Amino acid sequence: MDMVPEKADVWALFKDFADKMNERCPSGNTQPTSVSQTPTSSAATSTSTSTCKPVRKRGQCGGIKYKGCKTCEAGSTCTYSNDWYSQCL
């Protein structure tokens, strides 16, 4: 019996996870209109108010193809890591 999952099974798990994470901020909710980054810091700052549930600390708040809420809960800031991932810290 082979214990290694098939590639298609792994991708299906990732897709299911991403779909569940994107449910946090259903379509139609307001997303920040712009994100700015200061040259001396990697922190990104939201410039508008969002009506979706704020992301908890250490949660994803941005990145290429990210469709969830981009507003962090009070006390944390959406911090750019790379083009594919920003995190509330």
Secondary structure, 3 states (H helix, E strand, C coil): CCCCCCHHHHHHHHHHHHHHHHCCCCCCCCCCCCEEECCCCCEEEECCCCCCCCECCCCEEECCCCCCCCCECCCCCEEEEECCEEEEC
